[in-house]
Structures are given as structure tokens and as C-alpha cells.
């Protein structure tokens, strides 16, 4: 017993040392596992993902002219990006996941079933984190030098999602040249962007009796015109007097002037609308004063190959029924539907002026409206299409909804549209930065070689 008692302290000491060594090995192994796990998790968050849009069974609320589609990003990135099956507007939104009990959706104009949505009352935290990136893009636009690589990571993911999905089966066969002169770009637009509206002479519209309903050709000429975008940056601009001084003023979709007269003016001559304005009862198209006593122009995306039969059967929103009813009820009011060939030729022009792949989706209402007014006016003055010093993530001046995608694009190739407009503008740097104003010549004033 004495010998055993003398050995016990030694055994206990050895056991303690082994336990400490085992614990140390275990801690080192856990630390190694944590480091490896963190490394791979972070790499997944920061690497670009190829993301494919997915269908949604719910419809977007309705309210604006730019659209909103997005794509689903990695769960590890803590972002949820929603994608919609259809839509036609400027900006497919990307933002943080909703809090419990709230539902936030990207604006979409392609579904026909009701959807619930609550508005963001302040910019999502992501917009604060992207603030420096956004201003880098704005400065790039001022200089006429931008690229999709300058966008925030979330907008880049949305951008590449749409490039890969190619919903409209776009197959561009034209040439690309990023260093055209201003004169070359203007002549390209004059030659290829001649305004065209549905006249009812093509099938299936001729068979359906559209021809007697179609308004006469949209060709009224104005000396000077204002294109007033719906950008939130126009708030506090005090541009009313300047805007209303023009012979004609173009506004977009459901953008009001009442209550915002100091900044946006009160005069409206033409209103261009995406198809959901006509189809969604929320906008009261038949009764709202927004759509009375002015010229109306509607548009809806069609397949890139201009399949009119398919377009008539499957528009993003049914604009044809409201159009026919309105023409019958108000035959004296000028009302036009833009021909899809006009819209897709505008897309071709944007793609032809950059070597980068742009989103294969229709151009924004803003760009469509600008090109339309270049057909109708001698001089075109556009406000807050290219952001001024007042740039913010507020999407529209009349709604409390925030997302930088409304300015730089996700679904629409907005970034490239704005770059093209900047390159053909004659506005001074002061006008651009203080007023968000660009000045463009109408096609009638552009002299091109034969």
C-alpha cells in the first residue's frame, strides 16, 4: 500500500498534463475550424454570383413608371432579392429583407394578381453603406465615364442576373463602338429612332378593328420642350418657372404636379405611361384628372423580334382593352400606343454605344420619353435624368420609397442610357450639377451627311 500511495501523486500529475494537452489540441482544432469556416463564408459573400430570376405568384402594387425586378442573391450575404416574372419599368429594386410582420416587394408591372406592400419610410441601411459608391457613379456620369463595375455589389448582382436570363430573347447583331463622336451618336439616333406608333394597319390589330380607333400620326412640332423626370432629386429644386416656360412639358406615368408645383411646375402637355397605369384600377385611368386634356402615350414591352401576335396575347399588362375603351369614350383626346419596334431600336442604340453587355430588357420610360420628344421638339431640356447635387436614393418625388436602383438601374439599362444622354448633351457643367439638366437638339435640327 505504501508503494501505491507513493505512485498516486505522479499518476495524478501525468493525468492532469494529458488532460491539459488534450484540451489544448481541442481548442486549436476548434480555432482552425472557425478560421476555415469564416474564410469560405466570406468568400461566398463577396464573390459575384450568377443568379437566375425566378417566377413570382404575386403581383406588385402599382405605382410607378420604372419597373422593379430583382434576383435572389446568396443567403450568406444576408440579402433577399426578389424577382418577378414580368415588368416594364426603370428600376428593379434591391434592398434588405423585411422585418417581421412587414412585406416589401420590388415594383413590377407584369403580374395581374393583387399584392400587398408596405412602403419604406426611410432609406434601408444598405443605401447608407452604398452612399460612397452611388456618388462615385454620379461623378462618373457628370464626366461621361461610367461602367457597371462602379455599381454597388447588390446592383451588380442584379445586373448580371438580367444579362444571363435574357427574358425577351434579345439577339443583338449590330456593331459596338464606345468612342463615337457626339455628331455620330446624334445622327444614329435621328436615323434609327424615328417615332412610330400603332396605326392599326398591321395584324392582328387590323383584323381586330384598331385602325378606325387610332389617333392621327403623332407629329406635332414644338420649339422648346421640358422632360420632367420623377426622380426624388427634383425636390427642393425650385425649377417650376423654368419648366413651365417651355412650349411643351412631358411627364411620366402617375407623377403629379399638384402639391409639388414649386419644384416640378404645373404645366403638362404630354404624359407617357407604362401599361400598368391603364390596367391597374388603383390609378383610376378613366377618371383621374392626371390623364385629362393632354396627349397620352402608352407603351408595353414586346418580344425583341417584334412578334405582334404574341405581344397582343401576352402583354405585360393588358393595355389594349383600356385603350380601345378610352378611344371610344374620348375620341377627341389624342392617345397613342408606341410601336414595339421604336422601343427596341432605342435599346439597340444604347447597346451600340458601349462594348459592355447591357441588360437585355427594354429601355426605361425616361429614355423612351426623351427620344420621343427629340422627334417632336427643336430643343429638349431634361430635368434630373442625370442626377444633380441633390441626388438621393428617393425613387420618386411623390412617394416615400428608396432605392439607388431607381437612379442607376437594375432591370433597365439606365446607367448606359444616361451615359449616352450625357455624351450628346450641350448643357453646361453648372446646369448639370445644380439643376440636373441636360440640353439636347431635336432631330429637326440635326444635320447628317447623306
N, C-alpha and C positions, 0 to 999 in steps of 0.2 A: 504493500500500500504506500509505503514511503517513496518508492521509486516512481509509482504512478503519480503521486501528488507532486513530485518534483518536475514531472514532464508536462503537467497540465498548463502551467503558465506559458510554456513555449508553444504548445499547440494552439492555445488561445491567441497568442501573438501572430502566429502564422496564418490562422483563420482570418483574423482582422485584416491582415495585409492583403490576403487574397480577395476578401470582400471589397476592400478599397480599390484594388486593381480592377476587379470586375465592374464596379460602379463607374470607374474612370473610363473603361472601354465602352461601357454602355452610353455614357454621356457623349463621348467622342463620336460614336456611331449615330446618335440622335442628331448631333450638331451637323455631321456630314450629310445626313438625310435631309435636314432642314435647308442647308445651303443648296443642295442639288434641286430640291423641290422648288425653292424660290427662284433659282436661275431659270428653270424651264417654264415656270408660270409667268415670269416677267417677259420672257422671250415671246411667249404666245400673245401676251397683251400688246406688245409693241410691234410685232410683225404685221405687215398688211395681210389681210385675209381676202380670199376670193369668196364672195358671198353672193348667193343667188336669191333674188326676191322670191317671196312665196305669196300664195293667194290668201286673201282675207275674205271672210264671210260676212264682214260687216261694212257698212258704208260710212263714209266720212260725213261729218257735218259739212257745211256747205260753203263757207263764207267767202272765199277769196278767189282772186283771179289766178294766182300762181298755184300750182298743184303741190301735192306732197306725197311722195312715195319714199320709202327708205328700204333698207335692207337689214337683215338680222345679223348683228355682229356677235363676236365671241362672248360667252357668258363670263369668262375670266376678266374681260375688260370692263365689266360692270355697266355695260351699255345695252339697252334694248332698242333696236331699230326696227320699226315696223314697215312692212312693205305691202302695197296694195296691188290688186290685180289690174286696175286701170287708173287713168287720171290724165290731166292735161295741163297742169299748172307749173308755175315757176319753181316752186321750191318744194321739194320733197323733204320734209323736216326730219331732223335727227336730234334727239335730246335724251335726258336722263330718264330712267324708269320711273313710273308713277309711284307715289307713296300709297300706303294702304288706304283703300277707300276712294282712290281717285283714278280716273281713266283719261289718259292723254293719247291722242291719236294724231298721226300725220295727216295733213289735209289731202284729200283725194277726191277726184271728181269722176270716178269711173264706176262706182257702185250705185245700186238703186235701192238699197235697204237702209232703214234708219240706223243711225249710230249715235251713241251718247258721247259727249266730250265736254270736259271742263277746261276752261282757259287757264293758261299760265298767267298769273298776275304779276310775275316778276321774272327776269331772265333766269334760266336754270343755271346752276353753278358751273356747268360746262361752258357757258358763254363767257363767264368771268375768266376761266382758265384759258379760253381761246382768244381773249381780247388782243393780246400782242400779235397773234397770228392773223387775226382779222385786219388789224391796222397795217400789217405788212402787205396784205393783199390790196388794201385801199391805196396805199402809196404806190404799189406796183401799177395799179390801174391809172393813176394820175400820170405816171411816166410812160404808160403804154407797154409795160413789160410784166406779164404775169404768166403763171403756169399752174397747173393743178397740183404740182408738188408744193406750192406755197399754202395750200389749204390746210386746215386742221386735220388731224388724223381721222376724226369721225366723218368729215366731209369727203376725205379721200376714199374711205371705205365705201361710202355711198356711191361716189363717182364710179369707182371700178366695178361695183355691183351692177350698175346700169350698163356700163360698157360691155360687160360679159353677157348680160341677159338678153339684150337686143330684142326687146318685146315686139317692136314694129318691123322686124326683119329688114333693117336698113342695110343696103349693099351699095356703098359709095364707090363709084368708078372714076371719079374726076381726079384732077391733079391737085396737089397741095403745094402751096408756096407761102411761106410765112413773112417774106420780106417784100411784098408788093408795095408799090408807091400808093399814096393817097389817091392819085388820079386813077390808077389801075383798079383799086377797090371800088371807087365810085362808079366807074364805067361798068364794072362787073355787076354791081347792084342794079344799075339802070337797065342793063340788057337782060338780066335774068329775073329780076324781082318786079316785073310788071304786074300790077294789081289785077286779080282775077276773082270773080265771084260766081256762084252758081246762077246760071240763067235758065235752067230747066230744059236745055236742049239735049243734054246727054242722058243716056239710060243709067239707072232706072227712073230718073226724075221726069223725063219726057212722058213716059208711059203713065206715070203717077199724076200727071197734070200740074206740075210745078211751073211750067213756062208762063201761063197767064198770071200767076201769082208773083213772079219775080219782079223786083223793082227794076227800074231802068238802070243802065250802067252807072256805077259809082265813079264819077269823074269830075265832080265839081272842083274848081280850082280856087285856092285861097292864096293870098300874098304871103302872110306870115302865120305860123301855127305854133301852138304850145302843146306839148305832150306832157301831161302831168301824171307821173307815176304815183303809185300808192305807198311808196316807201315811208317808213316811220321817220326817216331823217328829214322829211319836209316840214315836220312840226317845228314851230318857232323860227320859221324862215322869213315870214312877213313878205312873201312873194306875190300876194294877191293882186296888187295893182299891175305888176309886170305881166302876170299870167293873163289877166282879163283884158290886157291891151291888145292881144293878138286877135286876128280875124276869126280864127277857129281854135277851139280848145278840145283836145281829146282826153277822155278819162276812161278808166278801166273797171269792168265788171260792176261790183256794187259799191264802189268808192263814192262816198257822199261829199258834197261841198258844204251843206248846211251844218253849222256848228264849227266849221274849220275854215271859214271864209278868209280870215286874216292871212292864213298860210297858203291855201290852195286856190283861192279865188272862188267865184260863184258862177262863172260862165261855163256852159257845156254845149258843144256843137255836135260832137260825135262820141258815142260810147261803144267801145269794143268789149265783147263779153265772151267768156268761155261758156260752153254749152250747159254747164250745170246751173247757171243763172236762170236759163229758160226752164229747165226741168225741175228744179227743186222748189217746192211750194214756199219754202222759207223766204225766198227772195221776192215773192209777190210780183212776178214779172208783169202780169196783166193789169195790176192796179197801182203799183208804186210810181210815184212822181219822178223817180230817178230815170225812168225809161220813157217818159212822155216828151213830146215836142222837140225831139232831137233825131239825128240819124243813128240807127242801130246797126251794129256789125257783130255777127256771131261767128264763132269758129269751134271746131272739134277735130281732134286728130284722126286721121285715116291711115291705113297701111301705107308704107313708103312707096309701094308700087301703084298707088292711087287706084285701088280696086273700089270703085264707087258702089257696086252692088254689095260688097262685103261691108263697106262703111255704112251704107243705109241700114243694113240688117243689124249691125253691131257697133253703133257709135258709143263713145264713152258715156255720153248722156243723150237721151232722145231729144235732140234739138229740132227735129223735123216737124213733129206734131205741134209743138208750141209755135213754130214759125208759120206754119200753114194757118193755124187759128188766128194768129196775130194779123197776118196779111188780110184775112177775110174780115176781121173786125175793124182794123185800122188801115184800110188800103191807101190812104194818103200819106202815111208815115213811111219814109224811106227805111228799108230794112233789108239787110244783105247777109248772106252766108258766104264766108270766104271759101274759095275752092281749095281743096287739099293740095293741089299742085303748087299753089302760091306759097303755102306754108312750108312744104318740103324743099322747094327751091331756096327758101331763106336758110334752111338748115344746111343745104349744100354749100351756100355761100360762106357760112361760118366755118364749115369744115375745110373748105378750100383755102382758107386764110390761116391755117395752122397745121403744123406737121403732127401735132399731138392728136390722138383719138379723142373726139368729143363724145358726150353722151348721145347715143343713137335714139333720141327722143325729140319730139317737136320742139321748136324754139319757144321761148316764153312769150306770153301775151305782150310784154313790154317791147320786145324786139319786133314782133309782128305789127304792133301798133306804130312803131317808128317807121318801119318800111312802108306801111300803108300811107302814112302822112307824107312821106317823101314822094309818093305818087301824086298827091293831091295839093301840095303846097310848094311855093317858091323857096321859102326858108322855114326850117323846122327847129324849134328850140325845145329841148328835152330837159325836164327837171327831175333831179335825184334818181336818174337811172344809173349813172356813175356816182357813187356816194360823195357827199361833201364832207366838210369837217364835222358836221352833225351826225355822221354815221353812227348808228346803234344797231343792236340786234332786234329792235322792234320791227316786226314784219310789215305792218301796215299802220298808217297814222290813225285809223279809226277803230283799231282793235288792240286789246292788250294781249298780244301773242308774240313771243320772242323766239327767234332762231336765226342764226347767221346764214343758214341755207337760203333764206329768202333773198339775201343780197348776192351771195356767191354761187348759189345753185347746188342742186344735188341731182334732181331728175332732169331739169332743163340745162342746156349748155350755157348757162348765164355768164359764167366767167369769160368765155370766149366771145359771146355776143358783145359784152361790154368792152372787151379789148378792141374788137373791130370798130365799134362806135367811137371809141376814144381816138383811134387812128385816123378816122375820117372827119373828126370834129375840127372846127376852126375857133372854138371858144378859147378865151384867154385862161391862163392858169388861175387868175383871181376868180373868174366866173365859176370855174370848175370846183375850186375849193370852198368858196363862200356860198355859192348858190346850188352847187351840184348840177350845173347847167352845161350842156353841150349844144353846139350850133351846127346844123347840117344843111347842105343845099338840097333843094328839091330836085327831082330828076329833070325837070324842065330847064334847069339852069346848069346842068352838067353837059359839057361839050366833049364828045368822044370821037376818036378817029374812026373813019368809015372802014 
